[in-house]
Amino acid sequence: MTVTGKLVRVYQVDKQIRGLKSRLRAAERFLGEQSRLLGELEAKKVAIEGQLRQLTASASNEEGEASRVNERVEELRERMNNARTNKEYKALLTEVNTLKEERAKHEDGAIERLEKIETLRTQLAEIEAQHAERVRMTEVAASERKEREAEIKDRLKALEGERDQVIEDVPGSALQAYDELVEQREDEAMAPIEIADRKRHEFTCGSCMMSLPVESMSALLSHGSLTKCVSCGCILYLEENTREAMTPAAKK
Ligand SMILES: [Zn+2]
């Protein structure tokens, strides 16, 4: 078998391995995305819960202030009832009016905070519902990932064993060239030569579709030596029907 023929065997096994792993990778990406979204919702939840704690404390503080001022108002009213002079009465009345304004300010402050609390509680309920939904999605994603992994395990192991066998025959330098290309191009590391026009000796690269010199075809036909596309650099090979089409009938 030629170097190219040996590499094609490795390439075909690798393509199957990548195909198998791609479903697992997709499941992993999906799980990653679900976990990320779940994390975002958790952060939002924590932030709103913090705001709620703060607002609840400050609302009850305002309510406390309002009732403290109110007690003072009641006290002053009592004293107004017992006022001995008009002057004393008027002084107390002025003080009461000032305190009433202060009380109203605290009451408004409390109401304002209670309204904000109401809005935040609605938001929190929505986020909690989304969170519960996302938890379910994450669980589904995790079990899907596990399933994909189990699904391919045996087949993957068999293919990896097959790969170990077929690479044994491949010369080190060719394997290295191939591995480097796989690193960059995955399934496009190798490509078949395609016949554009046999009579005119027009051939193209199956990966980049650019035309190839006739030497590429003859190198593969005669020695099957490592032949790269002059345009994209992938390793070229001949499919069986192309080889047959290029071999004169007498030679078959
Ligand atoms: Zn090419």
py3Dmol code that shows the C-alpha trace and the ligand (Angstrom):
import py3Dmol

protein = """\
ATOM      1  CA  MET A   1       0.000   0.000   0.000  1.00  0.00           C
ATOM      2  CA  THR A   2       1.204   3.522  -0.842  1.00  0.00           C
ATOM      3  CA  VAL A   3       1.828   6.247   1.747  1.00  0.00           C
ATOM      4  CA  THR A   4      -1.288   8.032   0.571  1.00  0.00           C
ATOM      5  CA  GLY A   5      -3.331   4.851   0.762  1.00  0.00           C
ATOM      6  CA  LYS A   6      -2.168   4.324   4.350  1.00  0.00           C
ATOM      7  CA  LEU A   7      -2.994   7.907   5.259  1.00  0.00           C
ATOM      8  CA  VAL A   8      -6.465   7.588   3.749  1.00  0.00           C
ATOM      9  CA  ARG A   9      -7.153   4.699   6.119  1.00  0.00           C
ATOM     10  CA  VAL A  10      -6.165   6.848   9.106  1.00  0.00           C
ATOM     11  CA  TYR A  11      -8.163   9.756   7.713  1.00  0.00           C
ATOM     12  CA  GLN A  12     -11.312   7.667   7.349  1.00  0.00           C
ATOM     13  CA  VAL A  13     -11.076   6.359  10.905  1.00  0.00           C
ATOM     14  CA  ASP A  14     -10.423   9.897  12.190  1.00  0.00           C
ATOM     15  CA  LYS A  15     -13.438  11.240  10.347  1.00  0.00           C
ATOM     16  CA  GLN A  16     -15.649   8.659  12.050  1.00  0.00           C
ATOM     17  CA  ILE A  17     -14.145   9.503  15.451  1.00  0.00           C
ATOM     18  CA  ARG A  18     -14.773  13.216  14.900  1.00  0.00           C
ATOM     19  CA  GLY A  19     -18.308  12.490  13.750  1.00  0.00           C
ATOM     20  CA  LEU A  20     -19.011  10.464  16.889  1.00  0.00           C
ATOM     21  CA  LYS A  21     -17.489  13.055  19.160  1.00  0.00           C
ATOM     22  CA  SER A  22     -19.325  15.943  17.533  1.00  0.00           C
ATOM     23  CA  ARG A  23     -22.642  14.868  19.060  1.00  0.00           C
ATOM     24  CA  LEU A  24     -21.019  14.671  22.472  1.00  0.00           C
ATOM     25  CA  ARG A  25     -19.429  18.084  21.942  1.00  0.00           C
ATOM     26  CA  ALA A  26     -22.800  19.560  20.986  1.00  0.00           C
ATOM     27  CA  ALA A  27     -24.328  18.099  24.164  1.00  0.00           C
ATOM     28  CA  GLU A  28     -21.432  19.555  26.181  1.00  0.00           C
ATOM     29  CA  ARG A  29     -21.919  22.990  24.652  1.00  0.00           C
ATOM     30  CA  PHE A  30     -25.638  22.836  25.417  1.00  0.00           C
ATOM     31  CA  LEU A  31     -24.961  21.887  29.027  1.00  0.00           C
ATOM     32  CA  GLY A  32     -22.392  24.680  29.339  1.00  0.00           C
ATOM     33  CA  GLU A  33     -24.895  27.213  28.043  1.00  0.00           C
ATOM     34  CA  GLN A  34     -27.595  26.034  30.457  1.00  0.00           C
ATOM     35  CA  SER A  35     -25.206  26.253  33.407  1.00  0.00           C
ATOM     36  CA  ARG A  36     -24.172  29.757  32.365  1.00  0.00           C
ATOM     37  CA  LEU A  37     -27.809  30.932  32.158  1.00  0.00           C
ATOM     38  CA  LEU A  38     -28.564  29.300  35.497  1.00  0.00           C
ATOM     39  CA  GLY A  39     -25.648  31.166  37.051  1.00  0.00           C
ATOM     40  CA  GLU A  40     -26.962  34.467  35.671  1.00  0.00           C
ATOM     41  CA  LEU A  41     -30.392  33.841  37.169  1.00  0.00           C
ATOM     42  CA  GLU A  42     -28.860  32.914  40.512  1.00  0.00           C
ATOM     43  CA  ALA A  43     -26.884  36.175  40.541  1.00  0.00           C
ATOM     44  CA  LYS A  44     -30.046  38.173  39.752  1.00  0.00           C
ATOM     45  CA  LYS A  45     -31.929  36.350  42.501  1.00  0.00           C
ATOM     46  CA  VAL A  46     -29.242  37.102  45.075  1.00  0.00           C
ATOM     47  CA  ALA A  47     -29.139  40.775  44.032  1.00  0.00           C
ATOM     48  CA  ILE A  48     -32.928  41.213  44.355  1.00  0.00           C
ATOM     49  CA  GLU A  49     -33.027  39.377  47.674  1.00  0.00           C
ATOM     50  CA  GLY A  50     -30.334  41.754  48.952  1.00  0.00           C
ATOM     51  CA  GLN A  51     -32.285  44.802  47.763  1.00  0.00           C
ATOM     52  CA  LEU A  52     -35.422  43.439  49.414  1.00  0.00           C
ATOM     53  CA  ARG A  53     -33.667  42.989  52.749  1.00  0.00           C
ATOM     54  CA  GLN A  54     -32.338  46.539  52.584  1.00  0.00           C
ATOM     55  CA  LEU A  55     -35.676  48.063  51.623  1.00  0.00           C
ATOM     56  CA  THR A  56     -37.579  46.092  54.257  1.00  0.00           C
ATOM     57  CA  ALA A  57     -35.202  47.329  56.938  1.00  0.00           C
ATOM     58  CA  SER A  58     -35.397  50.910  55.771  1.00  0.00           C
ATOM     59  CA  ALA A  59     -39.216  50.794  55.402  1.00  0.00           C
ATOM     60  CA  SER A  60     -39.587  49.599  58.976  1.00  0.00           C
ATOM     61  CA  ASN A  61     -37.134  52.282  60.040  1.00  0.00           C
ATOM     62  CA  GLU A  62     -39.342  54.954  58.416  1.00  0.00           C
ATOM     63  CA  GLU A  63     -42.437  53.453  60.059  1.00  0.00           C
ATOM     64  CA  GLY A  64     -40.662  53.521  63.417  1.00  0.00           C
ATOM     65  CA  GLU A  65     -39.686  57.152  62.926  1.00  0.00           C
ATOM     66  CA  ALA A  66     -43.278  58.053  61.943  1.00  0.00           C
ATOM     67  CA  SER A  67     -44.685  56.455  65.090  1.00  0.00           C
ATOM     68  CA  ARG A  68     -41.998  58.044  67.264  1.00  0.00           C
ATOM     69  CA  VAL A  69     -42.977  61.487  65.882  1.00  0.00           C
ATOM     70  CA  ASN A  70     -46.624  60.599  66.331  1.00  0.00           C
ATOM     71  CA  GLU A  71     -46.141  59.874  70.009  1.00  0.00           C
ATOM     72  CA  ARG A  72     -44.544  63.277  70.385  1.00  0.00           C
ATOM     73  CA  VAL A  73     -47.550  64.868  68.587  1.00  0.00           C
ATOM     74  CA  GLU A  74     -49.941  63.115  70.961  1.00  0.00           C
ATOM     75  CA  GLU A  75     -47.943  64.359  73.916  1.00  0.00           C
ATOM     76  CA  LEU A  76     -48.037  67.942  72.650  1.00  0.00           C
ATOM     77  CA  ARG A  77     -51.791  67.725  71.989  1.00  0.00           C
ATOM     78  CA  GLU A  78     -52.242  66.695  75.607  1.00  0.00           C
ATOM     79  CA  ARG A  79     -50.270  69.729  76.687  1.00  0.00           C
ATOM     80  CA  MET A  80     -52.284  71.973  74.331  1.00  0.00           C
ATOM     81  CA  ASN A  81     -55.468  70.826  76.060  1.00  0.00           C
ATOM     82  CA  ASN A  82     -53.997  71.965  79.336  1.00  0.00           C
ATOM     83  CA  ALA A  83     -52.405  75.146  78.003  1.00  0.00           C
ATOM     84  CA  ARG A  84     -52.857  78.053  80.331  1.00  0.00           C
ATOM     85  CA  THR A  85     -52.134  80.901  77.972  1.00  0.00           C
ATOM     86  CA  ASN A  86     -52.897  81.584  74.355  1.00  0.00           C
ATOM     87  CA  LYS A  87     -49.216  82.142  73.718  1.00  0.00           C
ATOM     88  CA  GLU A  88     -48.327  78.738  75.105  1.00  0.00           C
ATOM     89  CA  TYR A  89     -51.092  77.168  73.024  1.00  0.00           C
ATOM     90  CA  LYS A  90     -49.840  78.806  69.823  1.00  0.00           C
ATOM     91  CA  ALA A  91     -46.248  77.748  70.470  1.00  0.00           C
ATOM     92  CA  LEU A  92     -47.374  74.165  70.980  1.00  0.00           C
ATOM     93  CA  LEU A  93     -49.522  74.314  67.842  1.00  0.00           C
ATOM     94  CA  THR A  94     -46.527  75.471  65.745  1.00  0.00           C
ATOM     95  CA  GLU A  95     -44.469  72.613  67.078  1.00  0.00           C
ATOM     96  CA  VAL A  96     -47.268  70.136  66.369  1.00  0.00           C
ATOM     97  CA  ASN A  97     -47.545  71.350  62.779  1.00  0.00           C
ATOM     98  CA  THR A  98     -43.822  70.999  62.218  1.00  0.00           C
ATOM     99  CA  LEU A  99     -43.915  67.478  63.658  1.00  0.00           C
ATOM    100  CA  LYS A 100     -46.897  66.550  61.490  1.00  0.00           C
ATOM    101  CA  GLU A 101     -44.871  67.496  58.407  1.00  0.00           C
ATOM    102  CA  GLU A 102     -42.038  65.368  59.657  1.00  0.00           C
ATOM    103  CA  ARG A 103     -44.406  62.467  60.293  1.00  0.00           C
ATOM    104  CA  ALA A 104     -45.843  62.765  56.774  1.00  0.00           C
ATOM    105  CA  LYS A 105     -42.333  62.663  55.335  1.00  0.00           C
ATOM    106  CA  HIS A 106     -41.567  59.404  57.143  1.00  0.00           C
ATOM    107  CA  GLU A 107     -44.938  57.918  56.187  1.00  0.00           C
ATOM    108  CA  ASP A 108     -44.346  58.803  52.530  1.00  0.00           C
ATOM    109  CA  GLY A 109     -40.874  57.321  52.781  1.00  0.00           C
ATOM    110  CA  ALA A 110     -42.314  54.079  54.144  1.00  0.00           C
ATOM    111  CA  ILE A 111     -44.972  53.913  51.420  1.00  0.00           C
ATOM    112  CA  GLU A 112     -42.416  54.574  48.708  1.00  0.00           C
ATOM    113  CA  ARG A 113     -40.256  51.711  49.978  1.00  0.00           C
ATOM    114  CA  LEU A 114     -43.216  49.362  50.364  1.00  0.00           C
ATOM    115  CA  GLU A 115     -44.139  50.021  46.730  1.00  0.00           C
ATOM    116  CA  LYS A 116     -40.606  49.229  45.632  1.00  0.00           C
ATOM    117  CA  ILE A 117     -40.744  46.049  47.722  1.00  0.00           C
ATOM    118  CA  GLU A 118     -43.953  45.067  45.957  1.00  0.00           C
ATOM    119  CA  THR A 119     -42.357  45.545  42.510  1.00  0.00           C
ATOM    120  CA  LEU A 120     -39.248  43.624  43.527  1.00  0.00           C
ATOM    121  CA  ARG A 121     -41.280  40.745  44.911  1.00  0.00           C
ATOM    122  CA  THR A 122     -43.062  40.439  41.564  1.00  0.00           C
ATOM    123  CA  GLN A 123     -39.690  40.441  39.789  1.00  0.00           C
ATOM    124  CA  LEU A 124     -38.322  37.886  42.217  1.00  0.00           C
ATOM    125  CA  ALA A 125     -41.291  35.582  41.619  1.00  0.00           C
ATOM    126  CA  GLU A 126     -40.666  35.775  37.848  1.00  0.00           C
ATOM    127  CA  ILE A 127     -36.967  35.062  38.291  1.00  0.00           C
ATOM    128  CA  GLU A 128     -37.698  32.165  40.615  1.00  0.00           C
ATOM    129  CA  ALA A 129     -40.008  30.659  38.001  1.00  0.00           C
ATOM    130  CA  GLN A 130     -37.311  31.103  35.314  1.00  0.00           C
ATOM    131  CA  HIS A 131     -34.759  29.666  37.692  1.00  0.00           C
ATOM    132  CA  ALA A 132     -36.833  26.533  38.336  1.00  0.00           C
ATOM    133  CA  GLU A 133     -37.315  26.112  34.588  1.00  0.00           C
ATOM    134  CA  ARG A 134     -33.577  26.517  33.975  1.00  0.00           C
ATOM    135  CA  VAL A 135     -32.755  23.990  36.686  1.00  0.00           C
ATOM    136  CA  ARG A 136     -34.918  21.476  34.824  1.00  0.00           C
ATOM    137  CA  MET A 137     -33.207  22.342  31.512  1.00  0.00           C
ATOM    138  CA  THR A 138     -29.788  21.932  33.091  1.00  0.00           C
ATOM    139  CA  GLU A 139     -30.746  18.512  34.426  1.00  0.00           C
ATOM    140  CA  VAL A 140     -31.989  17.460  30.987  1.00  0.00           C
ATOM    141  CA  ALA A 141     -28.765  18.752  29.420  1.00  0.00           C
ATOM    142  CA  ALA A 142     -26.625  16.890  31.952  1.00  0.00           C
ATOM    143  CA  SER A 143     -28.411  13.595  31.401  1.00  0.00           C
ATOM    144  CA  GLU A 144     -28.254  14.099  27.620  1.00  0.00           C
ATOM    145  CA  ARG A 145     -24.509  14.625  27.817  1.00  0.00           C
ATOM    146  CA  LYS A 146     -24.157  11.468  29.877  1.00  0.00           C
ATOM    147  CA  GLU A 147     -26.297   9.553  27.381  1.00  0.00           C
ATOM    148  CA  ARG A 148     -24.224  10.755  24.404  1.00  0.00           C
ATOM    149  CA  GLU A 149     -21.066   9.733  26.188  1.00  0.00           C
ATOM    150  CA  ALA A 150     -22.403   6.256  26.978  1.00  0.00           C
ATOM    151  CA  GLU A 151     -23.781   5.928  23.446  1.00  0.00           C
ATOM    152  CA  ILE A 152     -20.446   6.423  21.718  1.00  0.00           C
ATOM    153  CA  LYS A 153     -18.217   4.785  24.306  1.00  0.00           C
ATOM    154  CA  ASP A 154     -17.945   1.321  22.737  1.00  0.00           C
ATOM    155  CA  ARG A 155     -17.818   2.488  19.139  1.00  0.00           C
ATOM    156  CA  LEU A 156     -15.216   5.105  20.070  1.00  0.00           C
ATOM    157  CA  LYS A 157     -13.053   2.548  21.787  1.00  0.00           C
ATOM    158  CA  ALA A 158     -13.226   0.256  18.753  1.00  0.00           C
ATOM    159  CA  LEU A 159     -12.323   3.113  16.399  1.00  0.00           C
ATOM    160  CA  GLU A 160      -9.443   4.206  18.594  1.00  0.00           C
ATOM    161  CA  GLY A 161      -8.132   0.646  18.538  1.00  0.00           C
ATOM    162  CA  GLU A 162      -8.474   0.610  14.769  1.00  0.00           C
ATOM    163  CA  ARG A 163      -6.604   3.903  14.540  1.00  0.00           C
ATOM    164  CA  ASP A 164      -3.731   2.554  16.611  1.00  0.00           C
ATOM    165  CA  GLN A 165      -3.431  -0.278  14.116  1.00  0.00           C
ATOM    166  CA  VAL A 166      -3.598   1.698  10.903  1.00  0.00           C
ATOM    167  CA  ILE A 167      -1.116   4.372  11.994  1.00  0.00           C
ATOM    168  CA  GLU A 168       1.535   1.748  12.659  1.00  0.00           C
ATOM    169  CA  ASP A 169       2.166   1.427   8.929  1.00  0.00           C
ATOM    170  CA  VAL A 170       2.382   5.152   8.226  1.00  0.00           C
ATOM    171  CA  PRO A 171       5.879   6.655   8.005  1.00  0.00           C
ATOM    172  CA  GLY A 172       6.505   9.178  10.780  1.00  0.00           C
ATOM    173  CA  SER A 173       7.040  12.195   8.533  1.00  0.00           C
ATOM    174  CA  ALA A 174       3.807  11.596   6.611  1.00  0.00           C
ATOM    175  CA  LEU A 175       1.886  11.118   9.839  1.00  0.00           C
ATOM    176  CA  GLN A 176       3.301  14.324  11.240  1.00  0.00           C
ATOM    177  CA  ALA A 177       2.303  16.283   8.095  1.00  0.00           C
ATOM    178  CA  TYR A 178      -1.147  14.749   8.327  1.00  0.00           C
ATOM    179  CA  ASP A 179      -1.569  15.471  12.064  1.00  0.00           C
ATOM    180  CA  GLU A 180      -0.596  19.107  11.556  1.00  0.00           C
ATOM    181  CA  LEU A 181      -3.204  19.462   8.830  1.00  0.00           C
ATOM    182  CA  VAL A 182      -5.871  17.803  10.983  1.00  0.00           C
ATOM    183  CA  GLU A 183      -5.058  20.287  13.715  1.00  0.00           C
ATOM    184  CA  GLN A 184      -5.877  23.176  11.371  1.00  0.00           C
ATOM    185  CA  ARG A 185      -8.472  21.713   9.039  1.00  0.00           C
ATOM    186  CA  GLU A 186     -10.101  18.647  10.653  1.00  0.00           C
ATOM    187  CA  ASP A 187     -12.129  16.900   7.924  1.00  0.00           C
ATOM    188  CA  GLU A 188     -10.460  19.058   5.273  1.00  0.00           C
ATOM    189  CA  ALA A 189      -7.004  17.692   6.053  1.00  0.00           C
ATOM    190  CA  MET A 190      -7.326  15.394   3.066  1.00  0.00           C
ATOM    191  CA  ALA A 191      -9.380  15.677  -0.085  1.00  0.00           C
ATOM    192  CA  PRO A 192      -9.905  13.595  -3.213  1.00  0.00           C
ATOM    193  CA  ILE A 193      -8.752  14.807  -6.600  1.00  0.00           C
ATOM    194  CA  GLU A 194     -11.741  15.397  -8.817  1.00  0.00           C
ATOM    195  CA  ILE A 195     -11.727  15.075 -12.583  1.00  0.00           C
ATOM    196  CA  ALA A 196     -12.996  18.251 -14.215  1.00  0.00           C
ATOM    197  CA  ASP A 197     -12.166  17.170 -17.754  1.00  0.00           C
ATOM    198  CA  ARG A 198     -10.282  13.953 -18.321  1.00  0.00           C
ATOM    199  CA  LYS A 199      -9.314  14.554 -21.946  1.00  0.00           C
ATOM    200  CA  ARG A 200      -7.944  17.997 -21.208  1.00  0.00           C
ATOM    201  CA  HIS A 201      -6.220  16.769 -18.040  1.00  0.00           C
ATOM    202  CA  GLU A 202      -8.147  19.195 -15.890  1.00  0.00           C
ATOM    203  CA  PHE A 203      -8.289  18.207 -12.251  1.00  0.00           C
ATOM    204  CA  THR A 204      -9.477  20.015  -9.141  1.00  0.00           C
ATOM    205  CA  CYS A 205      -8.979  19.725  -5.395  1.00  0.00           C
ATOM    206  CA  GLY A 206     -12.035  18.272  -3.650  1.00  0.00           C
ATOM    207  CA  SER A 207     -11.535  20.649  -0.747  1.00  0.00           C
ATOM    208  CA  CYS A 208     -10.831  24.071  -2.250  1.00  0.00           C
ATOM    209  CA  MET A 209     -12.065  23.330  -5.821  1.00  0.00           C
ATOM    210  CA  MET A 210      -9.004  24.990  -7.352  1.00  0.00           C
ATOM    211  CA  SER A 211      -7.364  23.382 -10.351  1.00  0.00           C
ATOM    212  CA  LEU A 212      -4.419  21.100  -9.851  1.00  0.00           C
ATOM    213  CA  PRO A 213      -1.411  20.540 -12.073  1.00  0.00           C
ATOM    214  CA  VAL A 214      -1.421  17.291 -13.965  1.00  0.00           C
ATOM    215  CA  GLU A 215       1.670  16.265 -11.914  1.00  0.00           C
ATOM    216  CA  SER A 216      -0.497  15.883  -8.809  1.00  0.00           C
ATOM    217  CA  MET A 217      -2.614  13.311 -10.585  1.00  0.00           C
ATOM    218  CA  SER A 218       0.334  11.441 -12.037  1.00  0.00           C
ATOM    219  CA  ALA A 219       2.193  11.353  -8.711  1.00  0.00           C
ATOM    220  CA  LEU A 220      -0.784   9.725  -7.054  1.00  0.00           C
ATOM    221  CA  LEU A 221      -1.407   7.351  -9.944  1.00  0.00           C
ATOM    222  CA  SER A 222       2.168   6.160 -10.168  1.00  0.00           C
ATOM    223  CA  HIS A 223       3.664   6.134  -6.650  1.00  0.00           C
ATOM    224  CA  GLY A 224       0.916   7.335  -4.373  1.00  0.00           C
ATOM    225  CA  SER A 225       3.490   9.568  -2.700  1.00  0.00           C
ATOM    226  CA  LEU A 226       2.446  12.351  -0.328  1.00  0.00           C
ATOM    227  CA  THR A 227       0.892  14.983  -2.610  1.00  0.00           C
ATOM    228  CA  LYS A 228      -0.500  18.283  -1.410  1.00  0.00           C
ATOM    229  CA  CYS A 229      -2.941  20.619  -3.094  1.00  0.00           C
ATOM    230  CA  VAL A 230      -0.975  23.551  -4.536  1.00  0.00           C
ATOM    231  CA  SER A 231      -3.696  25.958  -3.382  1.00  0.00           C
ATOM    232  CA  CYS A 232      -4.975  24.893   0.046  1.00  0.00           C
ATOM    233  CA  GLY A 233      -2.224  22.501   1.127  1.00  0.00           C
ATOM    234  CA  CYS A 234      -4.455  19.526   1.959  1.00  0.00           C
ATOM    235  CA  ILE A 235      -3.194  16.020   1.258  1.00  0.00           C
ATOM    236  CA  LEU A 236      -4.700  14.697  -1.950  1.00  0.00           C
ATOM    237  CA  TYR A 237      -5.825  11.163  -2.641  1.00  0.00           C
ATOM    238  CA  LEU A 238      -7.628   9.254  -5.361  1.00  0.00           C
ATOM    239  CA  GLU A 239     -10.999   7.674  -4.875  1.00  0.00           C
ATOM    240  CA  GLU A 240     -11.368   4.236  -6.443  1.00  0.00           C
ATOM    241  CA  ASN A 241     -13.672   5.358  -9.261  1.00  0.00           C
ATOM    242  CA  THR A 242     -11.291   8.216 -10.146  1.00  0.00           C
ATOM    243  CA  ARG A 243      -8.370   5.811 -10.260  1.00  0.00           C
ATOM    244  CA  GLU A 244     -10.344   3.470 -12.523  1.00  0.00           C
ATOM    245  CA  ALA A 245     -11.379   6.319 -14.792  1.00  0.00           C
ATOM    246  CA  MET A 246      -7.731   7.386 -15.107  1.00  0.00           C
ATOM    247  CA  THR A 247      -6.349   3.899 -15.752  1.00  0.00           C
ATOM    248  CA  PRO A 248      -6.394   2.859 -19.426  1.00  0.00           C
ATOM    249  CA  ALA A 249      -8.579  -0.208 -20.070  1.00  0.00           C
ATOM    250  CA  ALA A 250      -5.571  -2.299 -21.091  1.00  0.00           C
ATOM    251  CA  LYS A 251      -3.955  -1.870 -17.686  1.00  0.00           C
ATOM    252  CA  LYS A 252      -6.988  -2.918 -15.665  1.00  0.00           C
TER     253      LYS A 252
END
"""
ligand_1 = """\
1
ZN
Zn -7.084 22.446 -2.270
"""
view = py3Dmol.view(width=600, height=400)
view.addModel(protein, "pdb")
view.setStyle({"model": 0}, {"cartoon": {"style": "trace"}})
view.addModel(ligand_1, "xyz")
view.setStyle({"model": 1}, {"stick": {}})
view.zoomTo()
view.show()
